[in-house]
Amino acid sequence: MAQLTDAQCKGLTSGKQISEPSDHGGSLVLWHRKGSKSSTRVWYFRSQKDGTSTSERIATYPSTTLVDARKLARTISKLTTE
């Protein structure tokens, strides 16, 4: 997986998701969720431990930028590996 770009985040179409690996394990995921009246781009931190995958919602895009979402994912990743 390559690093995400702001252009990829802006151009993400409804129902799709993109991701990049986090520094300390896990992945930062942006998912363009389609609702009944509107759609939202949501940042998640996804990790796997003991064969179980978990996703934690961390913010929305564009109110939380790609740079800030990476910082949040890095912090969560460090906390989950300690």
C-alpha positions as CSV (number, residue, x, y, z in Angstrom):
1,M,0.0,0.0,0.0
2,A,1.2,3.4,-0.9
3,Q,0.7,6.6,1.0
4,L,-2.6,8.5,0.4
5,T,-2.7,11.8,-1.3
6,D,-5.1,14.7,-0.7
7,A,-6.3,14.4,-4.3
8,Q,-7.2,10.7,-3.6
9,C,-9.1,11.8,-0.5
10,K,-11.0,14.5,-2.4
11,G,-11.8,12.3,-5.3
12,L,-13.0,9.3,-3.4
13,T,-16.4,8.2,-4.7
14,S,-19.3,7.1,-2.7
15,G,-19.2,3.5,-1.3
16,K,-15.4,3.2,-1.8
17,Q,-12.5,3.2,0.7
18,I,-8.8,3.8,0.5
19,S,-6.1,3.1,3.0
20,E,-2.4,3.3,3.9
21,P,-0.3,1.5,6.4
22,S,0.4,3.2,9.7
23,D,3.9,3.5,11.1
24,H,3.5,1.1,14.1
25,G,1.1,-1.4,12.5
26,G,-2.5,-1.1,11.4
27,S,-4.0,1.0,8.7
28,L,-5.5,4.5,8.2
29,V,-8.7,4.1,6.2
30,L,-10.9,6.7,4.5
31,W,-14.3,5.4,3.7
32,H,-16.9,7.4,1.7
33,R,-20.1,6.2,3.3
34,K,-23.3,6.8,1.5
35,G,-26.3,7.6,3.7
36,S,-30.0,7.9,2.8
37,K,-29.8,11.7,2.4
38,S,-26.1,12.5,2.2
39,S,-22.7,10.9,2.1
40,T,-19.7,11.4,4.5
41,R,-16.0,10.6,4.3
42,V,-15.0,9.0,7.6
43,W,-11.4,8.2,8.9
44,Y,-10.9,4.9,10.6
45,F,-8.0,3.2,12.2
46,R,-8.0,-0.5,11.4
47,S,-5.8,-3.0,13.3
48,Q,-5.6,-6.8,13.7
49,K,-4.6,-8.7,16.8
50,D,-4.8,-12.4,17.4
51,G,-6.7,-12.9,14.1
52,T,-9.4,-10.3,15.0
53,S,-9.8,-7.2,12.9
54,T,-11.1,-4.0,14.6
55,S,-11.9,-0.6,13.1
56,E,-12.1,2.5,15.2
57,R,-13.7,5.7,13.9
58,I,-11.4,8.6,14.5
59,A,-12.7,11.6,12.5
60,T,-14.4,12.9,9.4
61,Y,-12.9,14.4,6.2
62,P,-12.4,17.2,5.3
63,S,-12.8,18.6,8.8
64,T,-9.9,16.4,9.8
65,T,-7.1,16.7,7.2
66,L,-5.0,13.8,5.9
67,V,-2.0,15.1,7.9
68,D,-4.1,15.2,11.1
69,A,-5.6,11.8,10.5
70,R,-2.1,10.3,10.1
71,K,-1.1,11.9,13.5
72,L,-4.2,10.4,15.1
73,A,-3.6,7.0,13.6
74,R,0.1,7.1,14.7
75,T,-1.0,7.8,18.2
76,I,-3.6,5.1,18.3
77,S,-1.2,2.6,16.8
78,K,1.4,3.3,19.4
79,L,-1.1,2.9,22.2
80,T,-2.4,-0.4,20.9
81,T,1.0,-1.9,20.5
82,E,2.2,-1.1,24.1
